[in-house]
Amino acid sequence: MAYAFKRAESQDFTIVEMNDGDKIVGTIRVKPSGVLWAPKGSHKFYKLSIQQFAKFAEEHGTKQKM
C-alpha cells in the first residue's frame, strides 16, 4: 500500500490590520474556480469568478513588478 499527501483544494489567508494590534479584517479564500472574501465574523463568503477577479484587478488595480 502506498501513501501520498492530498493537495488542498483551496487556501485561506487571514487579513489583519497591522497598525491596530493585528485586528482581523477578514479572510480571503483562493480556489481554482475563484476568489472568496468573508469579513470578520461572517459565516458566508462573497465570491468572484477568476474572470470577474481578473477584470476587476485590471480595471481598478495598479501594475506591480513581478
Backbone bond lengths (Angstrom), bond angles and torsions (degrees), N, CA, C in turn:
res aa  C-N    CA-C-N  psi(-1)  N-CA   C-N-CA  omega(-1)  CA-C   N-CA-C  phi
1 M - - - 1.449 - - 1.530 107.94 -
2 A 1.319 116.66 133.22 1.466 122.30 178.85 1.523 109.41 -106.24
3 Y 1.309 115.91 149.12 1.461 121.91 178.14 1.517 109.55 -120.00
4 A 1.326 115.30 151.68 1.461 120.35 178.89 1.523 108.49 -150.92
5 F 1.334 115.96 159.99 1.451 120.96 174.02 1.520 109.26 -83.36
6 K 1.318 116.97 138.49 1.454 121.28 173.56 1.527 107.88 -91.85
7 R 1.331 116.08 130.16 1.468 120.16 179.06 1.525 110.24 -71.56
8 A 1.314 114.26 146.78 1.464 119.77 177.10 1.527 109.53 -69.03
9 E 1.333 117.01 143.69 1.457 121.49 179.28 1.521 111.64 -85.29
10 S 1.324 116.42 -14.49 1.455 121.19 177.11 1.520 108.48 -151.84
11 Q 1.325 115.54 167.01 1.451 120.09 176.76 1.515 108.44 -135.22
12 D 1.328 116.75 130.78 1.458 122.46 -179.10 1.522 110.50 -102.46
13 F 1.346 115.11 143.35 1.453 122.38 176.33 1.524 107.93 -130.76
14 T 1.320 117.45 126.21 1.457 121.96 176.28 1.523 107.98 -87.09
15 I 1.320 116.35 128.08 1.456 122.29 179.87 1.532 107.79 -99.06
16 V 1.347 115.91 126.52 1.455 120.50 -179.72 1.521 110.51 -122.28
17 E 1.311 115.70 154.65 1.462 123.26 174.90 1.524 106.50 -93.64
18 M 1.333 116.70 102.60 1.463 121.54 -170.33 1.516 113.84 -66.74
19 N 1.314 119.20 -29.75 1.464 121.49 -178.33 1.521 112.70 -83.51
20 D 1.324 116.61 1.75 1.470 120.36 -177.55 1.531 109.87 -124.99
21 G 1.339 116.13 45.54 1.460 119.60 177.97 1.508 113.73 66.70
22 D 1.321 117.65 33.95 1.469 122.88 -178.25 1.533 112.33 56.91
23 K 1.310 115.88 40.82 1.474 122.23 177.95 1.527 108.74 -64.50
24 I 1.334 117.28 128.33 1.465 122.15 -179.40 1.522 110.01 -71.54
25 V 1.347 115.57 130.00 1.459 122.38 178.90 1.526 109.74 -98.37
26 G 1.330 116.74 -40.51 1.451 120.96 -178.60 1.522 111.22 172.21
27 T 1.332 114.76 -168.80 1.464 121.89 -177.94 1.518 109.86 -130.02
28 I 1.326 115.61 135.63 1.461 121.84 171.72 1.520 107.35 -107.87
29 R 1.322 117.14 131.12 1.468 122.92 176.07 1.521 107.57 -115.59
30 V 1.320 116.22 123.68 1.457 122.17 -179.79 1.521 108.48 -104.05
31 K 1.332 115.77 123.33 1.463 122.61 179.98 1.525 108.60 -127.94
32 P 1.313 118.06 160.69 1.464 119.58 176.42 1.528 113.03 -59.21
33 S 1.332 116.93 -27.08 1.460 120.96 -176.86 1.518 113.97 -91.29
34 G 1.344 117.35 -12.84 1.456 118.12 -178.99 1.510 113.04 169.92
35 V 1.330 114.65 -172.44 1.462 123.01 179.90 1.519 107.16 -121.25
36 L 1.332 116.78 132.17 1.454 121.83 -178.38 1.519 109.98 -117.39
37 W 1.331 116.83 147.55 1.462 123.59 179.42 1.523 108.99 -129.32
38 A 1.342 115.94 132.46 1.463 121.48 174.48 1.524 108.04 -129.71
39 P 1.326 118.14 117.04 1.465 119.79 175.46 1.534 110.16 -64.51
40 K 1.321 116.46 158.02 1.461 121.53 179.04 1.527 110.41 -51.65
41 G 1.321 115.97 133.56 1.458 121.62 177.42 1.516 114.93 83.00
42 S 1.328 117.67 -8.29 1.463 120.70 -179.19 1.524 110.44 -82.22
43 H 1.308 116.24 146.10 1.459 121.46 176.38 1.519 111.28 -104.02
44 K 1.330 116.17 4.70 1.458 121.15 179.61 1.516 109.79 -127.59
45 F 1.327 115.56 146.43 1.453 121.86 177.78 1.526 109.81 -101.31
46 Y 1.315 116.01 152.90 1.457 123.52 170.17 1.524 106.33 -103.24
47 K 1.335 117.79 129.64 1.454 121.31 -172.96 1.524 112.62 -112.10
48 L 1.336 114.94 139.60 1.454 122.63 167.60 1.521 106.67 -120.21
49 S 1.321 117.40 133.26 1.460 119.78 174.38 1.524 108.04 -67.11
50 I 1.307 116.93 166.20 1.464 120.51 177.57 1.530 109.64 -58.15
51 Q 1.333 117.39 -40.99 1.468 121.14 -179.96 1.527 110.99 -64.61
52 Q 1.329 117.50 -43.78 1.463 121.29 178.75 1.523 110.81 -64.64
53 F 1.336 116.24 -42.06 1.462 120.56 179.81 1.525 110.97 -64.23
54 A 1.337 116.74 -43.86 1.468 120.59 179.83 1.530 110.79 -61.68
55 K 1.330 116.73 -44.99 1.464 120.83 -179.93 1.530 110.28 -63.22
56 F 1.326 117.11 -45.14 1.464 121.37 179.13 1.531 110.57 -60.58
57 A 1.333 117.02 -46.62 1.466 120.94 -178.45 1.526 111.45 -62.84
58 E 1.332 116.93 -41.88 1.461 120.54 -179.44 1.528 112.05 -68.29
59 E 1.337 117.16 -35.46 1.462 121.16 -178.07 1.532 112.68 -81.40
60 H 1.332 118.12 -31.94 1.461 121.16 -172.18 1.527 113.93 -116.74
61 G 1.316 117.57 -12.85 1.451 120.41 -176.88 1.519 112.85 -88.61
62 T 1.306 116.20 173.45 1.453 122.24 174.37 1.517 108.20 -113.91
63 K 1.326 116.11 142.53 1.470 121.11 -178.47 1.525 109.87 -65.85
64 Q 1.315 114.74 139.25 1.456 122.44 179.47 1.514 110.08 -123.80
65 K 1.302 116.95 149.51 1.461 120.49 175.36 1.517 108.54 -75.51
66 M 1.314 116.57 143.65 1.475 120.57 178.58 1.497 110.38 -94.98
